[in-house]
């Protein structure tokens, strides 16, 4: 759906995060509480979907100005393939030249 909709240049926030001092990512519920098993552990169903060398827990290179904590999950496309990544919760604000107008959200809800 994302490819056919022309959204391959958008970085999508997902409903996953880690604790500030933790290294394991989890889905969260409406109360922002962790649910289920770790999403970046070796036994996770999605461990092979993380981008190379991710999660890194901080960004110190690319367009980062200083060290930026990465505590939430996002989904982005590289050469037609979608990957999981850890990122800041303020992508457009911290990387305005690179990502302004290119951030979206994927939300699951029940009726």
N, CA and C atoms as an extended XYZ file, in Angstrom:
333
Properties=species:S:1:pos:R:3:atomname:S:1:resname:S:1:resid:I:1 pbc="F F F"
N         0.814       -1.195        0.000 N   UNK     1
C         0.000        0.000        0.000 CA  UNK     1
C         0.859        1.261        0.000 C   UNK     1
N         1.957        1.222        0.762 N   UNK     2
C         2.820        2.402        0.816 CA  UNK     2
C         3.516        2.647       -0.512 C   UNK     2
N         3.976        1.579       -1.144 N   UNK     3
C         4.625        1.730       -2.453 CA  UNK     3
C         3.638        2.233       -3.491 C   UNK     3
N         2.485        1.603       -3.583 N   UNK     4
C         1.518        1.991       -4.614 CA  UNK     4
C         0.930        3.377       -4.359 C   UNK     4
N         0.942        3.831       -3.102 N   UNK     5
C         0.456        5.167       -2.777 CA  UNK     5
C         1.484        6.258       -2.978 C   UNK     5
N         2.707        5.863       -3.327 N   UNK     6
C         3.757        6.849       -3.577 CA  UNK     6
C         4.375        7.424       -2.308 C   UNK     6
N         4.394        6.627       -1.252 N   UNK     7
C         4.888        7.110        0.042 CA  UNK     7
C         6.316        6.672        0.362 C   UNK     7
N         7.084        6.271       -0.618 N   UNK     8
C         8.414        5.734       -0.341 CA  UNK     8
C         9.411        6.783        0.165 C   UNK     8
N         9.060        8.061        0.103 N   UNK     9
C         9.959        9.095        0.627 CA  UNK     9
C         9.545        9.565        2.027 C   UNK     9
N         8.560        8.901        2.634 N   UNK    10
C         8.064        9.268        3.958 CA  UNK    10
C         8.671        8.347        5.016 C   UNK    10
N         9.063        8.917        6.139 N   UNK    11
C         9.500        8.150        7.303 CA  UNK    11
C         8.297        8.030        8.235 C   UNK    11
N         7.843        6.811        8.465 N   UNK    12
C         6.643        6.579        9.256 CA  UNK    12
C         6.978        6.182       10.685 C   UNK    12
N         6.389        6.910       11.626 N   UNK    13
C         6.473        6.488       13.015 CA  UNK    13
C         5.566        5.287       13.216 C   UNK    13
N         6.038        4.346       14.025 N   UNK    14
C         5.263        3.164       14.395 CA  UNK    14
C         5.005        3.217       15.892 C   UNK    14
N         4.143        2.390       16.392 N   UNK    15
C         3.806        2.382       17.819 CA  UNK    15
C         4.762        1.541       18.626 C   UNK    15
N         6.059        1.768       18.497 N   UNK    16
C         7.059        1.040       19.268 CA  UNK    16
C         8.065        1.992       19.871 C   UNK    16
N         8.584        1.616       21.023 N   UNK    17
C         9.577        2.447       21.686 CA  UNK    17
C        10.395        1.595       22.653 C   UNK    17
N        11.379        2.234       23.258 N   UNK    18
C        12.181        1.612       24.307 CA  UNK    18
C        12.252        2.589       25.474 C   UNK    18
N        12.657        2.085       26.644 N   UNK    19
C        12.931        2.975       27.769 CA  UNK    19
C        14.191        3.763       27.465 C   UNK    19
N        14.337        4.927       28.047 N   UNK    20
C        15.511        5.761       27.792 CA  UNK    20
C        16.818        5.038       28.060 C   UNK    20
N        16.852        4.186       29.062 N   UNK    21
C        18.088        3.469       29.401 CA  UNK    21
C        18.087        2.037       28.892 C   UNK    21
N        17.025        1.625       28.208 N   UNK    22
C        16.924        0.256       27.730 CA  UNK    22
C        17.429        0.090       26.314 C   UNK    22
N        17.507       -1.162       25.884 N   UNK    23
C        17.942       -1.464       24.517 CA  UNK    23
C        16.936       -2.330       23.768 C   UNK    23
N        15.822       -2.666       24.397 N   UNK    24
C        14.816       -3.504       23.771 CA  UNK    24
C        13.611       -2.652       23.357 C   UNK    24
N        13.174       -2.833       22.116 N   UNK    25
C        12.006       -2.124       21.598 CA  UNK    25
C        10.772       -3.014       21.718 C   UNK    25
N         9.631       -2.386       22.041 N   UNK    26
C         8.365       -3.093       22.208 CA  UNK    26
C         7.240       -2.278       21.586 C   UNK    26
N         6.172       -2.965       21.171 N   UNK    27
C         4.942       -2.266       20.839 CA  UNK    27
C         4.397       -1.695       22.126 C   UNK    27
N         3.643       -0.619       22.024 N   UNK    28
C         3.025       -0.020       23.210 CA  UNK    28
C         1.515        0.064       23.015 C   UNK    28
N         0.790        0.074       24.143 N   UNK    29
C        -0.663        0.177       24.092 CA  UNK    29
C        -1.102        1.630       24.267 C   UNK    29
N        -2.403        1.831       24.438 N   UNK    30
C        -2.956        3.185       24.547 CA  UNK    30
C        -2.414        3.945       25.746 C   UNK    30
N        -1.970        3.221       26.770 N   UNK    31
C        -1.408        3.844       27.974 CA  UNK    31
C         0.114        3.986       27.885 C   UNK    31
N         0.675        3.722       26.703 N   UNK    32
C         2.120        3.801       26.461 CA  UNK    32
C         2.892        2.753       27.259 C   UNK    32
N         2.240        1.625       27.545 N   UNK    33
C         2.877        0.513       28.264 CA  UNK    33
C         3.349       -0.523       27.256 C   UNK    33
N         4.477       -1.161       27.552 N   UNK    34
C         5.015       -2.190       26.667 CA  UNK    34
C         4.066       -3.372       26.552 C   UNK    34
N         4.049       -3.971       25.345 N   UNK    35
C         3.244       -5.161       25.084 CA  UNK    35
C         4.104       -6.201       24.376 C   UNK    35
N         3.905       -7.448       24.725 N   UNK    36
C         4.527       -8.549       24.000 CA  UNK    36
C         6.023       -8.666       24.193 C   UNK    36
N         6.645       -9.322       23.226 N   UNK    37
C         8.072       -9.617       23.263 CA  UNK    37
C         8.882       -8.508       22.597 C   UNK    37
N        10.165       -8.498       22.887 N   UNK    38
C        11.091       -7.536       22.289 CA  UNK    38
C        11.049       -7.633       20.766 C   UNK    38
N        11.083       -6.484       20.106 N   UNK    39
C        11.031       -6.434       18.643 CA  UNK    39
C        12.409       -6.434       17.991 C   UNK    39
N        13.453       -6.292       18.765 N   UNK    40
C        14.785       -6.293       18.171 CA  UNK    40
C        15.672       -7.398       18.715 C   UNK    40
N        15.113       -8.326       19.466 N   UNK    41
C        15.880       -9.479       19.933 CA  UNK    41
C        16.097      -10.461       18.798 C   UNK    41
N        17.094      -11.300       18.927 N   UNK    42
C        17.427      -12.250       17.872 CA  UNK    42
C        16.309      -13.211       17.533 C   UNK    42
N        15.417      -13.504       18.486 N   UNK    43
C        14.319      -14.440       18.247 CA  UNK    43
C        13.060      -13.750       17.748 C   UNK    43
N        13.081      -12.439       17.610 N   UNK    44
C        11.896      -11.698       17.191 CA  UNK    44
C        11.549      -11.983       15.735 C   UNK    44
N        10.246      -11.992       15.435 N   UNK    45
C         9.786      -12.193       14.065 CA  UNK    45
C        10.301      -11.097       13.147 C   UNK    45
N        10.624       -9.919       13.693 N   UNK    46
C        11.028       -8.805       12.829 CA  UNK    46
C        12.518       -8.473       12.932 C   UNK    46
N        13.295       -9.325       13.558 N   UNK    47
C        14.721       -9.010       13.715 CA  UNK    47
C        15.437       -8.831       12.378 C   UNK    47
N        15.006       -9.507       11.346 N   UNK    48
C        15.659       -9.377       10.036 CA  UNK    48
C        15.174       -8.154        9.250 C   UNK    48
N        14.176       -7.444        9.753 N   UNK    49
C        13.650       -6.271        9.058 CA  UNK    49
C        14.323       -4.970        9.481 C   UNK    49
N        15.173       -5.020       10.493 N   UNK    50
C        15.875       -3.806       10.924 CA  UNK    50
C        16.926       -3.438        9.888 C   UNK    50
N        17.093       -2.153        9.657 N   UNK    51
C        18.119       -1.670        8.742 CA  UNK    51
C        19.492       -2.048        9.292 C   UNK    51
N        20.490       -2.150        8.430 N   UNK    52
C        21.833       -2.572        8.855 CA  UNK    52
C        22.354       -1.702        9.997 C   UNK    52
N        22.947       -2.340       10.984 N   UNK    53
C        23.516       -1.697       12.176 CA  UNK    53
C        22.477       -0.968       13.030 C   UNK    53
N        21.233       -1.339       12.898 N   UNK    54
C        20.163       -0.763       13.712 CA  UNK    54
C        19.528       -1.852       14.570 C   UNK    54
N        18.996       -1.524       15.714 N   UNK    55
C        18.934       -0.191       16.289 CA  UNK    55
C        20.281        0.253       16.838 C   UNK    55
N        20.546        1.528       16.727 N   UNK    56
C        21.820        2.086       17.200 CA  UNK    56
C        21.660        2.886       18.490 C   UNK    56
N        20.415        3.237       18.842 N   UNK    57
C        20.054        3.933       20.084 CA  UNK    57
C        20.444        5.404       20.114 C   UNK    57
N        21.244        5.862       19.157 N   UNK    58
C        21.605        7.280       19.070 CA  UNK    58
C        22.152        7.545       17.679 C   UNK    58
N        22.015        8.803       17.245 N   UNK    59
C        22.559        9.213       15.958 CA  UNK    59
C        23.645       10.233       16.227 C   UNK    59
N        24.826        9.955       15.708 N   UNK    60
C        25.943       10.880       15.886 CA  UNK    60
C        26.503       11.339       14.546 C   UNK    60
N        25.946       10.833       13.468 N   UNK    61
C        26.482       11.167       12.151 CA  UNK    61
C        25.421       11.763       11.269 C   UNK    61
N        25.482       11.486       10.020 N   UNK    62
C        24.578       11.989        8.982 CA  UNK    62
C        24.328       13.480        9.176 C   UNK    62
N        23.080       13.870        9.290 N   UNK    63
C        22.747       15.280        9.457 CA  UNK    63
C        22.515       15.655       10.914 C   UNK    63
N        22.911       14.772       11.838 N   UNK    64
C        22.692       15.039       13.263 CA  UNK    64
C        23.598       16.165       13.735 C   UNK    64
N        23.062       17.001       14.586 N   UNK    65
C        23.836       18.071       15.199 CA  UNK    65
C        24.108       17.651       16.641 C   UNK    65
N        25.253       17.021       16.877 N   UNK    66
C        25.540       16.437       18.182 CA  UNK    66
C        24.956       15.045       18.248 C   UNK    66
N        24.836       14.504       19.448 N   UNK    67
C        24.293       13.159       19.626 CA  UNK    67
C        22.793       13.246       19.886 C   UNK    67
N        22.015       12.495       19.132 N   UNK    68
C        20.561       12.511       19.249 CA  UNK    68
C        20.096       11.143       19.710 C   UNK    68
N        19.344       11.120       20.827 N   UNK    69
C        18.792        9.869       21.341 CA  UNK    69
C        17.716        9.358       20.393 C   UNK    69
N        17.735        8.062       20.151 N   UNK    70
C        16.736        7.417       19.300 CA  UNK    70
C        15.982        6.409       20.159 C   UNK    70
N        14.736        6.725       20.482 N   UNK    71
C        13.991        5.876       21.398 CA  UNK    71
C        12.654        5.388       20.861 C   UNK    71
N        12.335        5.713       19.608 N   UNK    72
C        11.095        5.231       19.006 CA  UNK    72
C        11.406        4.526       17.690 C   UNK    72
N        10.434        3.748       17.208 N   UNK    73
C        10.619        2.999       15.968 CA  UNK    73
C        10.007        3.739       14.793 C   UNK    73
N        10.676        3.620       13.659 N   UNK    74
C        10.064        4.119       12.436 CA  UNK    74
C        10.297        3.134       11.304 C   UNK    74
N         9.636        3.393       10.205 N   UNK    75
C         9.695        2.565        9.016 CA  UNK    75
C        10.081        3.481        7.864 C   UNK    75
N        11.095        3.086        7.093 N   UNK    76
C        11.500        3.904        5.952 CA  UNK    76
C        11.941        3.010        4.811 C   UNK    76
N        11.974        3.574        3.625 N   UNK    77
C        12.246        2.812        2.408 CA  UNK    77
C        13.604        3.203        1.822 C   UNK    77
N        14.376        2.196        1.452 N   UNK    78
C        15.653        2.393        0.766 CA  UNK    78
C        15.651        1.496       -0.460 C   UNK    78
N        15.751        2.095       -1.627 N   UNK    79
C        15.807        1.355       -2.895 CA  UNK    79
C        14.675        0.333       -3.026 C   UNK    79
N        13.474        0.727       -2.630 N   UNK    80
C        12.306       -0.128       -2.786 CA  UNK    80
C        12.062       -1.135       -1.687 C   UNK    80
N        12.917       -1.179       -0.676 N   UNK    81
C        12.755       -2.106        0.448 CA  UNK    81
C        12.488       -1.319        1.713 C   UNK    81
N        11.494       -1.755        2.489 N   UNK    82
C        11.126       -1.096        3.741 CA  UNK    82
C        11.889       -1.717        4.901 C   UNK    82
N        12.376       -0.860        5.791 N   UNK    83
C        13.166       -1.293        6.938 CA  UNK    83
C        12.658       -0.643        8.223 C   UNK    83
N        12.891       -1.339        9.329 N   UNK    84
C        12.678       -0.759       10.646 CA  UNK    84
C        13.925        0.005       11.046 C   UNK    84
N        13.741        1.044       11.826 N   UNK    85
C        14.854        1.860       12.289 CA  UNK    85
C        14.469        2.449       13.635 C   UNK    85
N        15.451        2.737       14.457 N   UNK    86
C        15.162        3.512       15.660 CA  UNK    86
C        15.458        4.966       15.336 C   UNK    86
N        14.663        5.854       15.897 N   UNK    87
C        14.805        7.253       15.546 CA  UNK    87
C        14.401        8.142       16.710 C   UNK    87
N        14.614        9.414       16.526 N   UNK    88
C        14.173       10.420       17.473 CA  UNK    88
C        12.661       10.573       17.359 C   UNK    88
N        12.055       11.058       18.413 N   UNK    89
C        10.618       11.335       18.349 CA  UNK    89
C        10.342       12.721       17.761 C   UNK    89
N        11.387       13.366       17.198 N   UNK    90
C        11.240       14.690       16.591 CA  UNK    90
C        12.049       14.762       15.293 C   UNK    90
N        11.786       13.844       14.384 N   UNK    91
C        12.565       13.770       13.146 CA  UNK    91
C        12.548       15.065       12.342 C   UNK    91
N        11.375       15.617       12.103 N   UNK    92
C        11.289       16.826       11.279 CA  UNK    92
C        11.946       18.016       11.952 C   UNK    92
N        11.885       18.088       13.275 N   UNK    93
C        12.496       19.196       13.996 CA  UNK    93
C        14.008       19.111       14.057 C   UNK    93
N        14.537       17.894       14.180 N   UNK    94
C        15.984       17.716       14.300 CA  UNK    94
C        16.691       17.624       12.947 C   UNK    94
N        15.958       17.239       11.918 N   UNK    95
C        16.527       17.100       10.572 CA  UNK    95
C        15.655       17.869        9.576 C   UNK    95
N        15.474       19.167        9.761 N   UNK    96
C        14.516       19.903        8.916 CA  UNK    96
C        14.862       19.887        7.430 C   UNK    96
N        16.112       19.977        7.082 N   UNK    97
C        16.483       19.989        5.668 CA  UNK    97
C        16.233       18.635        5.008 C   UNK    97
N        16.380       17.582        5.752 N   UNK    98
C        16.239       16.237        5.220 CA  UNK    98
C        14.799       15.722        5.283 C   UNK    98
N        14.082       16.020        6.383 N   UNK    99
C        12.806       15.346        6.603 CA  UNK    99
C        11.587       16.246        6.788 C   UNK    99
N        11.731       17.533        6.688 N   UNK   100
C        10.559       18.394        6.835 CA  UNK   100
C         9.521       18.036        5.767 C   UNK   100
N         8.302       17.760        6.194 N   UNK   101
C         7.234       17.372        5.277 CA  UNK   101
C         7.290       15.929        4.835 C   UNK   101
N         8.183       15.132        5.425 N   UNK   102
C         8.349       13.736        5.020 CA  UNK   102
C         8.215       12.772        6.186 C   UNK   102
N         7.376       13.124        7.164 N   UNK   103
C         7.161       12.273        8.334 CA  UNK   103
C         5.683       11.939        8.429 C   UNK   103
N         5.383       10.664        8.645 N   UNK   104
C         4.003       10.217        8.772 CA  UNK   104
C         3.854        9.251        9.926 C   UNK   104
N         2.646        8.772       10.113 N   UNK   105
C         2.330        7.856       11.208 CA  UNK   105
C         1.525        6.686       10.671 C   UNK   105
N         1.792        5.522       11.207 N   UNK   106
C         0.963        4.354       10.938 CA  UNK   106
C         0.314        3.997       12.273 C   UNK   106
N        -1.014        4.028       12.278 N   UNK   107
C        -1.760        3.842       13.514 CA  UNK   107
C        -2.747        2.688       13.347 C   UNK   107
N        -2.773        1.825       14.334 N   UNK   108
C        -3.759        0.740       14.373 CA  UNK   108
C        -4.797        1.119       15.415 C   UNK   108
N        -6.042        0.921       15.071 N   UNK   109
C        -7.092        1.176       16.043 CA  UNK   109
C        -8.207        0.180       15.868 C   UNK   109
N        -8.957       -0.033       16.930 N   UNK   110
C       -10.093       -0.930       16.877 CA  UNK   110
C       -11.366       -0.100       16.953 C   UNK   110
N       -12.362       -0.541       16.224 N   UNK   111
C       -13.632        0.192       16.231 CA  UNK   111
C       -14.430       -0.120       17.473 C   UNK   111
